[in-house]
Amino acid sequence: MKYPLPATAEEKKMWLEDPHYLIRHLWQNNFSSPVEEILKRGGANVLDIGCGAGTWSLEMAKNYPESNFIGVDIAPIFPTNHHEKNLNFTLGNIIEGLPFEDNTFDLVFARLVGDSFSQKEWEETVLRELLRLTKSGSWLEIMQTDSELSRCGKNIEKMNQALLAINMNNSICEKFEDWLLGDNQVSSINHEIAISPIGTWAGKTGEFGVSYIRHLSSKMKQQIMSHLNITEEEYDNMMEMVELEYNQFTTFRTSHRFIAQKK
């Protein structure tokens, strides 16, 4: 495979901090937009929205040294001492508008930022700003993973319902296509999916899925306990049963990519 999963303990720790490596492995690429040739040719401009720690931007800048990359995030957690001359990071709030001219970028890429904005903000502000920045005839790519797990036992379903109640954007993936087409700035849109298995039933990939859900649920432990009105002991028992049910029901979650070409 072009992109195997991380193998060492150090790589696994890095993965827990940034799901980039699992996503890259599941899709076997870093993007789905048809921009490979222009990135190789050089001179292309790419914007990474909500870049976080900058892992995707750093890898892309190394892979395509003749093109230019900008990572933007509201929080200053991106690296400041990298060595890629074709990569810059900057602070920005997309709700307030980003400091770039119209029609600047050959690819505007937004991954796992669905929960950062309300549905109203997505429809009325965020998508319009992303399309404003995209060159005519060029590409906007949005990747988001469903909050809800599929094929569940009763304990997974309890956790599911708690996470869905806490996360009000649980159905946002269903809306991106309609929003993009409804704005009348997009000439075509492609919707791709990838399945992310959870549980040792799916080997190493499934084990990483378990690690990610475990990491996510531990960060939201107090919220889950409060929503379900359970004690810490009851929570711990539920999570033990959850991990058994992954294998019993062959649980998975679905990731979506929306690749839209601007008119």
ZAFI-387928 format. One record per residue (C-alpha): residue number from 1; residue in one letter; chain; x, y, z. Coordinates in nm, 2 decimals. Layout:
N
{seq NUM; type a; mol A; u X; v Y; w Z}
...
//
This chain:
263
{seq 1; type m; mol A; u 0.00; v 0.00; w 0.00}
{seq 2; type k; mol A; u 0.12; v 0.35; w -0.07}
{seq 3; type y; mol A; u 0.04; v 0.46; w 0.28}
{seq 4; type p; mol A; u 0.08; v 0.20; w 0.56}
{seq 5; type l; mol A; u -0.03; v 0.27; w 0.91}
{seq 6; type p; mol A; u 0.23; v 0.40; w 1.17}
{seq 7; type a; mol A; u 0.44; v 0.11; w 1.30}
{seq 8; type t; mol A; u 0.63; v 0.24; w 1.60}
{seq 9; type a; mol A; u 0.52; v 0.35; w 1.94}
{seq 10; type e; mol A; u 0.64; v 0.70; w 1.86}
{seq 11; type e; mol A; u 0.43; v 0.71; w 1.54}
{seq 12; type k; mol A; u 0.12; v 0.58; w 1.72}
{seq 13; type k; mol A; u 0.16; v 0.86; w 1.98}
{seq 14; type m; mol A; u 0.18; v 1.11; w 1.70}
{seq 15; type w; mol A; u -0.13; v 0.95; w 1.54}
{seq 16; type l; mol A; u -0.33; v 1.00; w 1.86}
{seq 17; type e; mol A; u -0.25; v 1.37; w 1.84}
{seq 18; type d; mol A; u -0.34; v 1.40; w 1.48}
{seq 19; type p; mol A; u -0.56; v 1.15; w 1.29}
{seq 20; type h; mol A; u -0.39; v 1.24; w 0.96}
{seq 21; type y; mol A; u -0.21; v 0.91; w 0.93}
{seq 22; type l; mol A; u -0.52; v 0.69; w 0.97}
{seq 23; type i; mol A; u -0.71; v 0.91; w 0.72}
{seq 24; type r; mol A; u -0.43; v 0.89; w 0.47}
{seq 25; type h; mol A; u -0.42; v 0.52; w 0.51}
{seq 26; type l; mol A; u -0.79; v 0.47; w 0.47}
{seq 27; type w; mol A; u -0.81; v 0.68; w 0.15}
{seq 28; type q; mol A; u -0.46; v 0.59; w 0.03}
{seq 29; type n; mol A; u -0.41; v 0.95; w -0.07}
{seq 30; type n; mol A; u -0.40; v 1.30; w 0.08}
{seq 31; type f; mol A; u -0.67; v 1.45; w -0.15}
{seq 32; type s; mol A; u -0.92; v 1.34; w -0.41}
{seq 33; type s; mol A; u -0.94; v 1.66; w -0.62}
{seq 34; type p; mol A; u -0.79; v 1.62; w -0.97}
{seq 35; type v; mol A; u -0.50; v 1.86; w -0.90}
{seq 36; type e; mol A; u -0.20; v 1.62; w -0.90}
{seq 37; type e; mol A; u -0.06; v 1.74; w -1.23}
{seq 38; type i; mol A; u -0.08; v 2.11; w -1.16}
{seq 39; type l; mol A; u 0.08; v 2.05; w -0.82}
{seq 40; type k; mol A; u 0.37; v 1.87; w -0.98}
{seq 41; type r; mol A; u 0.40; v 2.12; w -1.26}
{seq 42; type g; mol A; u 0.44; v 2.40; w -1.00}
{seq 43; type g; mol A; u 0.30; v 2.74; w -0.93}
{seq 44; type a; mol A; u -0.02; v 2.61; w -0.79}
{seq 45; type n; mol A; u -0.16; v 2.77; w -0.47}
{seq 46; type v; mol A; u -0.32; v 2.56; w -0.20}
{seq 47; type l; mol A; u -0.50; v 2.66; w 0.12}
{seq 48; type d; mol A; u -0.54; v 2.43; w 0.42}
{seq 49; type i; mol A; u -0.84; v 2.54; w 0.63}
{seq 50; type g; mol A; u -0.82; v 2.46; w 1.00}
{seq 51; type c; mol A; u -0.47; v 2.32; w 0.95}
{seq 52; type g; mol A; u -0.42; v 2.24; w 1.33}
{seq 53; type a; mol A; u -0.07; v 2.11; w 1.38}
{seq 54; type g; mol A; u 0.00; v 2.15; w 1.01}
{seq 55; type t; mol A; u 0.07; v 1.78; w 0.94}
{seq 56; type w; mol A; u -0.12; v 1.77; w 0.61}
{seq 57; type s; mol A; u 0.03; v 2.10; w 0.48}
{seq 58; type l; mol A; u 0.39; v 1.99; w 0.58}
{seq 59; type e; mol A; u 0.35; v 1.66; w 0.39}
{seq 60; type m; mol A; u 0.20; v 1.83; w 0.09}
{seq 61; type a; mol A; u 0.47; v 2.09; w 0.08}
{seq 62; type k; mol A; u 0.74; v 1.82; w 0.08}
{seq 63; type n; mol A; u 0.56; v 1.62; w -0.19}
{seq 64; type y; mol A; u 0.51; v 1.91; w -0.42}
{seq 65; type p; mol A; u 0.80; v 2.15; w -0.37}
{seq 66; type e; mol A; u 0.72; v 2.36; w -0.68}
{seq 67; type s; mol A; u 0.37; v 2.46; w -0.55}
{seq 68; type n; mol A; u 0.28; v 2.69; w -0.27}
{seq 69; type f; mol A; u 0.09; v 2.60; w 0.05}
{seq 70; type i; mol A; u -0.07; v 2.81; w 0.32}
{seq 71; type g; mol A; u -0.22; v 2.66; w 0.64}
{seq 72; type v; mol A; u -0.46; v 2.87; w 0.84}
{seq 73; type d; mol A; u -0.61; v 2.81; w 1.18}
{seq 74; type i; mol A; u -0.77; v 3.02; w 1.46}
{seq 75; type a; mol A; u -0.53; v 2.87; w 1.72}
{seq 76; type p; mol A; u -0.15; v 2.90; w 1.69}
{seq 77; type i; mol A; u -0.07; v 2.53; w 1.72}
{seq 78; type f; mol A; u 0.10; v 2.50; w 1.38}
{seq 79; type p; mol A; u 0.48; v 2.47; w 1.37}
{seq 80; type t; mol A; u 0.69; v 2.79; w 1.35}
{seq 81; type n; mol A; u 1.03; v 2.63; w 1.28}
{seq 82; type h; mol A; u 0.97; v 2.41; w 0.98}
{seq 83; type h; mol A; u 1.21; v 2.41; w 0.68}
{seq 84; type e; mol A; u 0.97; v 2.41; w 0.38}
{seq 85; type k; mol A; u 1.02; v 2.73; w 0.18}
{seq 86; type n; mol A; u 0.69; v 2.68; w -0.01}
{seq 87; type l; mol A; u 0.48; v 2.66; w 0.31}
{seq 88; type n; mol A; u 0.35; v 2.94; w 0.54}
{seq 89; type f; mol A; u 0.12; v 2.92; w 0.84}
{seq 90; type t; mol A; u -0.11; v 3.21; w 0.95}
{seq 91; type l; mol A; u -0.38; v 3.28; w 1.20}
{seq 92; type g; mol A; u -0.72; v 3.35; w 1.07}
{seq 93; type n; mol A; u -1.09; v 3.33; w 1.15}
{seq 94; type i; mol A; u -1.30; v 3.23; w 0.85}
{seq 95; type i; mol A; u -1.62; v 3.37; w 1.01}
{seq 96; type e; mol A; u -1.46; v 3.71; w 1.00}
{seq 97; type g; mol A; u -1.31; v 3.66; w 0.65}
{seq 98; type l; mol A; u -0.96; v 3.55; w 0.56}
{seq 99; type p; mol A; u -0.70; v 3.79; w 0.43}
{seq 100; type f; mol A; u -0.67; v 3.66; w 0.08}
{seq 101; type e; mol A; u -0.79; v 3.80; w -0.25}
{seq 102; type d; mol A; u -1.08; v 3.65; w -0.44}
{seq 103; type n; mol A; u -1.00; v 3.36; w -0.68}
{seq 104; type t; mol A; u -0.65; v 3.29; w -0.52}
{seq 105; type f; mol A; u -0.63; v 2.92; w -0.47}
{seq 106; type d; mol A; u -0.62; v 2.62; w -0.71}
{seq 107; type l; mol A; u -0.73; v 2.39; w -0.42}
{seq 108; type v; mol A; u -0.90; v 2.49; w -0.10}
{seq 109; type f; mol A; u -0.89; v 2.20; w 0.14}
{seq 110; type a; mol A; u -1.09; v 2.16; w 0.46}
{seq 111; type r; mol A; u -1.07; v 1.85; w 0.67}
{seq 112; type l; mol A; u -1.24; v 1.76; w 1.00}
{seq 113; type v; mol A; u -1.36; v 2.11; w 1.07}
{seq 114; type g; mol A; u -1.73; v 2.04; w 1.04}
{seq 115; type d; mol A; u -1.79; v 2.07; w 1.42}
{seq 116; type s; mol A; u -1.61; v 2.40; w 1.43}
{seq 117; type f; mol A; u -1.91; v 2.59; w 1.29}
{seq 118; type s; mol A; u -2.29; v 2.57; w 1.33}
{seq 119; type q; mol A; u -2.50; v 2.46; w 1.04}
{seq 120; type k; mol A; u -2.61; v 2.82; w 0.99}
{seq 121; type e; mol A; u -2.25; v 2.94; w 0.98}
{seq 122; type w; mol A; u -2.16; v 2.67; w 0.72}
{seq 123; type e; mol A; u -2.44; v 2.75; w 0.49}
{seq 124; type e; mol A; u -2.44; v 3.13; w 0.51}
{seq 125; type t; mol A; u -2.07; v 3.22; w 0.58}
{seq 126; type v; mol A; u -1.81; v 2.94; w 0.57}
{seq 127; type l; mol A; u -1.89; v 2.78; w 0.23}
{seq 128; type r; mol A; u -1.93; v 3.12; w 0.06}
{seq 129; type e; mol A; u -1.59; v 3.23; w 0.20}
{seq 130; type l; mol A; u -1.42; v 2.91; w 0.08}
{seq 131; type l; mol A; u -1.57; v 2.94; w -0.27}
{seq 132; type r; mol A; u -1.47; v 3.31; w -0.28}
{seq 133; type l; mol A; u -1.11; v 3.20; w -0.23}
{seq 134; type t; mol A; u -1.12; v 2.92; w -0.49}
{seq 135; type k; mol A; u -1.02; v 3.02; w -0.84}
{seq 136; type s; mol A; u -1.28; v 2.99; w -1.12}
{seq 137; type g; mol A; u -1.26; v 2.63; w -1.26}
{seq 138; type s; mol A; u -1.06; v 2.51; w -0.96}
{seq 139; type w; mol A; u -1.14; v 2.29; w -0.66}
{seq 140; type l; mol A; u -1.29; v 2.30; w -0.31}
{seq 141; type e; mol A; u -1.25; v 1.98; w -0.11}
{seq 142; type i; mol A; u -1.42; v 1.91; w 0.22}
{seq 143; type m; mol A; u -1.37; v 1.60; w 0.42}
{seq 144; type q; mol A; u -1.58; v 1.51; w 0.73}
{seq 145; type t; mol A; u -1.64; v 1.19; w 0.92}
{seq 146; type d; mol A; u -1.98; v 1.09; w 1.05}
{seq 147; type s; mol A; u -2.02; v 1.14; w 1.43}
{seq 148; type e; mol A; u -2.24; v 0.83; w 1.45}
{seq 149; type l; mol A; u -2.10; v 0.48; w 1.45}
{seq 150; type s; mol A; u -2.27; v 0.21; w 1.24}
{seq 151; type r; mol A; u -2.35; v -0.15; w 1.33}
{seq 152; type c; mol A; u -2.39; v -0.11; w 1.71}
{seq 153; type g; mol A; u -2.46; v -0.31; w 2.02}
{seq 154; type k; mol A; u -2.67; v -0.15; w 2.30}
{seq 155; type n; mol A; u -2.36; v 0.00; w 2.48}
{seq 156; type i; mol A; u -2.22; v 0.15; w 2.16}
{seq 157; type e; mol A; u -2.57; v 0.29; w 2.09}
{seq 158; type k; mol A; u -2.57; v 0.45; w 2.43}
{seq 159; type m; mol A; u -2.23; v 0.61; w 2.37}
{seq 160; type n; mol A; u -2.35; v 0.71; w 2.02}
{seq 161; type q; mol A; u -2.66; v 0.89; w 2.14}
{seq 162; type a; mol A; u -2.45; v 1.08; w 2.40}
{seq 163; type l; mol A; u -2.20; v 1.19; w 2.15}
{seq 164; type l; mol A; u -2.47; v 1.29; w 1.90}
{seq 165; type a; mol A; u -2.65; v 1.49; w 2.17}
{seq 166; type i; mol A; u -2.32; v 1.67; w 2.27}
{seq 167; type n; mol A; u -2.23; v 1.73; w 1.90}
{seq 168; type m; mol A; u -2.52; v 1.92; w 1.74}
{seq 169; type n; mol A; u -2.36; v 1.88; w 1.39}
{seq 170; type n; mol A; u -2.41; v 1.51; w 1.37}
{seq 171; type s; mol A; u -2.59; v 1.51; w 1.04}
{seq 172; type i; mol A; u -2.38; v 1.78; w 0.87}
{seq 173; type c; mol A; u -2.24; v 1.54; w 0.61}
{seq 174; type e; mol A; u -2.58; v 1.49; w 0.47}
{seq 175; type k; mol A; u -2.61; v 1.87; w 0.39}
{seq 176; type f; mol A; u -2.28; v 1.97; w 0.22}
{seq 177; type e; mol A; u -2.38; v 1.85; w -0.13}
{seq 178; type d; mol A; u -2.71; v 2.04; w -0.12}
{seq 179; type w; mol A; u -2.55; v 2.35; w 0.02}
{seq 180; type l; mol A; u -2.28; v 2.36; w -0.24}
{seq 181; type l; mol A; u -2.52; v 2.30; w -0.53}
{seq 182; type g; mol A; u -2.77; v 2.54; w -0.39}
{seq 183; type d; mol A; u -2.52; v 2.83; w -0.38}
{seq 184; type n; mol A; u -2.50; v 2.82; w -0.76}
{seq 185; type q; mol A; u -2.13; v 2.87; w -0.77}
{seq 186; type v; mol A; u -2.04; v 2.51; w -0.83}
{seq 187; type s; mol A; u -2.04; v 2.34; w -1.18}
{seq 188; type s; mol A; u -1.99; v 1.99; w -1.05}
{seq 189; type i; mol A; u -1.95; v 1.80; w -0.73}
{seq 190; type n; mol A; u -1.83; v 1.45; w -0.65}
{seq 191; type h; mol A; u -1.91; v 1.27; w -0.32}
{seq 192; type e; mol A; u -1.67; v 0.99; w -0.22}
{seq 193; type i; mol A; u -1.68; v 0.77; w 0.09}
{seq 194; type a; mol A; u -1.43; v 0.56; w 0.29}
{seq 195; type i; mol A; u -1.52; v 0.31; w 0.56}
{seq 196; type s; mol A; u -1.32; v 0.32; w 0.88}
{seq 197; type p; mol A; u -1.35; v -0.01; w 1.07}
{seq 198; type i; mol A; u -1.34; v -0.01; w 1.45}
{seq 199; type g; mol A; u -1.23; v -0.32; w 1.64}
{seq 200; type t; mol A; u -0.97; v -0.60; w 1.62}
{seq 201; type w; mol A; u -1.20; v -0.78; w 1.37}
{seq 202; type a; mol A; u -1.05; v -0.55; w 1.11}
{seq 203; type g; mol A; u -0.68; v -0.60; w 1.21}
{seq 204; type k; mol A; u -0.44; v -0.31; w 1.25}
{seq 205; type t; mol A; u -0.67; v -0.06; w 1.09}
{seq 206; type g; mol A; u -0.95; v -0.15; w 1.33}
{seq 207; type e; mol A; u -0.72; v -0.13; w 1.63}
{seq 208; type f; mol A; u -0.63; v 0.23; w 1.54}
{seq 209; type g; mol A; u -1.00; v 0.30; w 1.51}
{seq 210; type v; mol A; u -1.05; v 0.17; w 1.87}
{seq 211; type s; mol A; u -0.76; v 0.38; w 1.99}
{seq 212; type y; mol A; u -0.91; v 0.69; w 1.83}
{seq 213; type i; mol A; u -1.26; v 0.64; w 1.98}
{seq 214; type r; mol A; u -1.11; v 0.56; w 2.31}
{seq 215; type h; mol A; u -0.91; v 0.88; w 2.30}
{seq 216; type l; mol A; u -1.21; v 1.09; w 2.19}
{seq 217; type s; mol A; u -1.45; v 0.94; w 2.45}
{seq 218; type s; mol A; u -1.19; v 0.99; w 2.73}
{seq 219; type k; mol A; u -1.17; v 1.36; w 2.64}
{seq 220; type m; mol A; u -1.55; v 1.38; w 2.65}
{seq 221; type k; mol A; u -1.59; v 1.16; w 2.96}
{seq 222; type q; mol A; u -1.74; v 1.41; w 3.19}
{seq 223; type q; mol A; u -1.99; v 1.53; w 2.92}
{seq 224; type i; mol A; u -2.09; v 1.17; w 2.84}
{seq 225; type m; mol A; u -2.14; v 1.09; w 3.21}
{seq 226; type s; mol A; u -2.34; v 1.40; w 3.26}
{seq 227; type h; mol A; u -2.56; v 1.34; w 2.96}
{seq 228; type l; mol A; u -2.63; v 0.97; w 3.06}
{seq 229; type n; mol A; u -2.65; v 1.06; w 3.43}
{seq 230; type i; mol A; u -2.42; v 0.78; w 3.52}
{seq 231; type t; mol A; u -2.13; v 0.74; w 3.77}
{seq 232; type e; mol A; u -1.76; v 0.70; w 3.67}
{seq 233; type e; mol A; u -1.78; v 0.33; w 3.75}
{seq 234; type e; mol A; u -2.08; v 0.29; w 3.53}
{seq 235; type y; mol A; u -1.91; v 0.48; w 3.25}
{seq 236; type d; mol A; u -1.60; v 0.26; w 3.28}
{seq 237; type n; mol A; u -1.81; v -0.06; w 3.27}
{seq 238; type m; mol A; u -2.00; v 0.07; w 2.97}
{seq 239; type m; mol A; u -1.68; v 0.14; w 2.78}
{seq 240; type e; mol A; u -1.54; v -0.21; w 2.85}
{seq 241; type m; mol A; u -1.86; v -0.35; w 2.69}
{seq 242; type v; mol A; u -1.84; v -0.10; w 2.40}
{seq 243; type e; mol A; u -1.50; v -0.25; w 2.30}
{seq 244; type l; mol A; u -1.63; v -0.60; w 2.32}
{seq 245; type e; mol A; u -1.93; v -0.50; w 2.10}
{seq 246; type y; mol A; u -1.70; v -0.36; w 1.83}
{seq 247; type n; mol A; u -1.60; v -0.71; w 1.73}
{seq 248; type q; mol A; u -1.94; v -0.87; w 1.79}
{seq 249; type f; mol A; u -2.12; v -0.62; w 1.56}
{seq 250; type t; mol A; u -1.82; v -0.53; w 1.32}
{seq 251; type t; mol A; u -1.87; v -0.16; w 1.39}
{seq 252; type f; mol A; u -1.75; v 0.11; w 1.16}
{seq 253; type r; mol A; u -1.78; v 0.48; w 1.08}
{seq 254; type t; mol A; u -1.80; v 0.65; w 0.74}
{seq 255; type s; mol A; u -1.58; v 0.94; w 0.61}
{seq 256; type h; mol A; u -1.70; v 1.16; w 0.33}
{seq 257; type r; mol A; u -1.52; v 1.38; w 0.07}
{seq 258; type f; mol A; u -1.70; v 1.64; w -0.13}
{seq 259; type i; mol A; u -1.50; v 1.76; w -0.43}
{seq 260; type a; mol A; u -1.66; v 2.07; w -0.59}
{seq 261; type q; mol A; u -1.54; v 2.26; w -0.90}
{seq 262; type k; mol A; u -1.61; v 2.63; w -0.90}
{seq 263; type k; mol A; u -1.79; v 2.77; w -1.21}
//
